[in-house]
Amino acid sequence: MLNKVLIATGGTGGHIYPALSVARKIKELYPSCRVVFAGGLYGSEKDIIPQAGFEFKAFPAKGVLGRGIKSLGSVWWVSRSLAKSYFLLRSLRPDVVVGFGGYAGFIPVLTARMMKIPTAIHEQNSLPGMTNRVLGRKVKKVMLSYEDIKNFFPPEKVVQTGNPVRTELLEHQYASHGMHQPGKRLLVLGGSQGASAINSAVLERLDELKAMEVRIWHQTGERDYEMVKEAYQEKYPEARVDAYIQDMAGAYDFADLVLSRAGASTISELCVAGKACVLIPFPHATHDHQMINARYLEDAGAAMVLDQSYLDQVNLARVITDLLAMPEKIRDMGRAAKKISHPEAAQNIVQELVSLKTGK
């Protein structure tokens, strides 16, 4: 039984959405449990979490671990965050505090540890970030998406849970979008922030993709939406273009093949949905973790990986259409993705939090 849980996270959707999936699972299993999120004043979490219907407490947060925590500015930010976290925890008195990565999740978890509140972290990526590397030595439990990184943490603390995905993907509430005519269907994703390199690469080959009768649903991100939409209206008006896709279950249902970045949440969703994919990892991700995520799927037979540095030397349209021309290979890649999925991840994490509270 859980009565109060504090979830600390922030930054990108790769941290926030898995945390939301766990929060929803907690409310499903323990409806009377109070779930509170702690995050930064300026990150996307301040909008995403309240819109999802959860209580959100904002506090000063700034990435300092990689910049030298002893600098004057860092001491100021850390001191303010420690004070705010202390008063929040003293008021809330949660059963457990769990961090989902991102610098906004660092101070609340550390403060809870200092106050002897049971603490845990969850790592979404195939290479742990700095926040979780530090906290992993302090907390009582370390939950991982990938068993391969267990050596980064004390072995007695580690449990593999998988990475939680959106509830609608697990429930298979697929929607019809009027695009299911026979043919080859490509879903283009750039993550929650969009990806200009992927957008540009697809537009450069749009004439070829249309000539080869590839049906396209393209998520552009807000920044490039108008530019990409205009290009499609001129060259391929039948395609669907969205800045952001709300119904990801429907989007995955539409796709035969997915072209995407390789963030942790996207990787987990592709696996749960059982989708073949071509991955172009973001080259500036911390510790190059997107490339490591992508190689994990490639090694499992679920993905083809393209290095963004060499995109101008690759005929992307040919890569896509060659794959789509091999339906058995597409099916095999999808099966391989499904095989390494963890649809029970949110349930696993909640069970670990309960055991953390009870000490079992």
N, C-alpha and C positions, 0 to 999 in steps of 0.2 A: 504494500500500500504506500502510495506517495501522497503527501499532503501539500507540500510546497517545493517547487523546483526553480532554481535560477539557472538560466541558460545564457552563457556569455559568448558573444561572437560579433562579427562585423566585417566590413570590407566588401568583398565580392559575393556574388550569388552562390559561388561554390562553397562558401562557408555558411551562408544564411539559409539557403533552401534545405539542406540536410537537417539543420537545426529545427526548422519549421516542421519538417516531416516527423521528427521525434516529438515535438511539442503536441502535434495533432494525435499521435499515437498515445501519449500520456493522457490526453483528455478523453480519448476513446476508452481507454482501460480504467481510468480513474477520473470520472467526470467532475468530482468535487475538488480535484487538485488545482491549486493556484500555480500557474506557470508564468513566470516573469522573465523577460529578456533584458539583458544589460548590453549596451553597445555604445558606439561613439556618437558624439553630437553632430558630426558632419558626414558620416558614411551613409550608404544607401539603406542600411538597416533601419534608420530612423523613419523611413517611409514604408519600406516593405513589410516590416513586422506589424506595425499598427494596422495596416491595410489587411493583413491576414487575420486580424481580430485578437491579437495578443497584446498584453500589457508590456510596455517598453519603458525602460529607464535609461536615459541618456547621461553620459558623463564624459569628461575630457579624456580624449584618447588620441595618441599619436605614436607612430612607429618609431621606437627608440632603440630597439635591441641591436639593429645592425648599424646604428650611427654612434654608439658610445653612450651608455646610460649615465656616465659621469658628467656629461656636458651640462652647463648651467640650464639651458632650455629643457633638456630631458629631465633633470631633477625637478623642475617646476611642474612639468606635465605629470610626472609620476606621482609627485606629492599630492597634487589635486585629485588625481584618479584614485589613489589609495584612500584618501579621506572620504571621497564620495562613495566608494565601494564599501568602506567600513560601515558608514551610516546606513547604507542600503541593506547590507547583510544583517546588521544588528536589528533593524526594523522588521525585515522579512523573516528572518530565522528559517532559512530553507532546510529541508531534509538533506539535499545534495546540491552541489554546484557543478555544472558540466560546461566545459569550454569546447567550442567547435573551430578554434583557430582564428586567425586574423588578429592584428595587434589590439583591437578593441576587446578581445576576449582574455587578454593576458592579466591585467591588474585584478579584475574581479575574482578570477580563479586563484591567483596568488594570495589575495587578501583572505579568501575563504580558507585556504590552507593554513594561513597564520592564525586564523580564528578557530582552527580545529574542526571546521565543517567538512564532512566527507566530500572529496573532490575527484573529478574525472575529466579526461579530455578525449576528443575524437579527432582522428586524423583522416582526412578525405583522400589525400594524394598518395601516390606511390613513392614519394620522397617527402619526409616531414618538413614543415616550415619551421622557421626560427622560434616562433611562439611556442609551438608544441614540443620542440626539442628541449627548450628550457623547462617548461612546465612538466614534461614527462618525468623529470627527476624529482618533482615535488609532490605530484598528485598520487592518490591511492590506486587509480585504475587508468590504463591507457587502452583505448579502443581503436582498432585499426580497420581500414577498408582493405588493405593488402597485407597479407602475411609476410611478404618479402621484406618489409621494413622493421620487423620486430627487433632486429639487432640494434636499432637506434635507441631502444628503451630497456629499462630493467626487466628481465624476462618474467619475474614473478608478478608484474603488474599488467602484462599484455594479454589482450583477448581480441580475436578477430571477429568483428561484427558485420562487416560490409558497410557500404555507404548508402544511407537512406535516400529514396527518391520520392517524387510527388505521388500522393495517394492515388490520383486518377490514373496513373500509369499502371499501378498494381491492380486496380479494379477493372482495367480494360474498358473504360467508358469511351470507346472510340466513336468519333462523330463523322458523318458524311459531309464532305465539302463540295460535292458536285464535280470532283476532279478524278473520279475513279474509272474513267474510260480505259480500255485496254491500252497499254503502252508502257514506256519506261519512265519511272517517276523519281525525281531527285529532290531531296529536301536539303536546303543550304542553311546552315546555322553558323553564327559567329559568337555564340555565347551571349550572356545577358548584356554585354557592352557592345556587341557587334564586332566585326573584324574587317577593317578596310582592305587589307591584303586579299582576303577571300572574296570580298565584294568585287574588287577590281579584276581579280583573276577570272571570275565567272563572266563578268561583263565583256572582257576581252574575247571570250570564246562563245558569246551568246548566239551569234549567227550560226555557228557550227552546231551548237546544242539544239537550236530550233530546227535546223535542217535534218538533224538525226532524230527528230520527233521525241525529244526528251521533255517530259512535262515537269515544270519546276515550281516549287514553293520556296520562296527565298525570304529568310529573316535577315534584315539588314543592320539592325541596331538603329538608334535614333539619329546618330550623327550623319549617316550616309543615306538615310531613307529617301529624301527628296531626289537626290542625284541618281540613285539606283532605280527608283520608281520611274523617273523620266526616261531612263535608258530602256527599260522594259516596255514602256508605253510606245516608244518609237520602234523597237525591234521585235518585241515579243509580248504583245498586250494580253495574250491568253494566260500568261503565267500569273501566279499570285505572289504579291510582294507585301510584306508586313514589316514594320519597324520592330515589333515584338509579338511573339505568338503566345496567346493566352492558353489555348487548348493544345498542349503538347501531345496529349494522347492521340488526338486527331491528326496532328502533324506526323507523328511516327507511323500511324496507321496508313497515311497517304503514301509514305516513302517506300520505294524498293531499295534505295541507296541514300545514305546521308553523307554530305560533305560538311566537315565541322572542324572547329578547334578541338582541343583535347583537355578541357578542364575536367576536374574530378566529377562534378555533378553530371555533366554531359556524358562522360564515359559510363557512369553508372546507369544513366537512363537508357543509353544505347544498348547496354547489356540486358537490362530488364525487358526492353521492348524487342530484343532479339533482332537488331538491325545491322546489316553490313554497312561499313563506313569507309570513307577516305578521310584521313585526319591530317590537318595542317597545323601542327602545334604552334602556339604563340611563342616566338623565339626569345622574348624578353621576360618570360615567367621566372619567378624566383627559383634559383637552383635548377633552371630548365626542367621543372617538374612536369610540364605538359608533354615534352618529348618522352619522358620516362613513362608517363601515363599511356601515351600512344603506343610505345614499343611493347608495353604489356599486352595490349589488345592485338597488336600485330603478331607477337609471339604465340598468342592463343589461336591465331588463324581467323580473327574476327575483323581485321582492319588492314588497309593499305596506308602507309605513312609517307607523306611528302614533306620535304624540308622547305620552309618558306623561302630560304635563301636561293633555292634553285627553281622557283616557280616559273621564272621567265624562260627557263630551258625545257619546260615540260608542256606538252600539249594536253592541258587539263581536260578539254572536251574529249580527246581520244582516250584518256585514262578512264573517264566516267562511262563513255559509251562502250568501251571494250568490256568493262565489268558488267554493265547492264545487258550486254549481249550474251552473257553466260549465266542464265538463271540458276543453274545448279550450283555454281560457285557462290552466287549471292545467297542462296539458301544455306549452303554450308557455312558461310561466314556468319549468317544470322544465328544458326544453331550454336556455333562456337561462342558467340557473344552471350547467348542465353545460358550456356553451360557455366560461365564464370560469373553470372549475376548473383546478387544477394537480395532477393525480394523481401526477405524477412529481416532486413537490417534494422529498421526502426524498432521492431519488436525485440530484437536482440539487445539493442541499446537500453530500452526501458527495463528489461529484465536485469541488466547489469546495474542500472541505477537503483533498482529495488534491493538487489543484493548488497550494494554499497551502503545503503541506508541501514539495513538490518545487520550488516557485518557478517553475512554468510557467504 
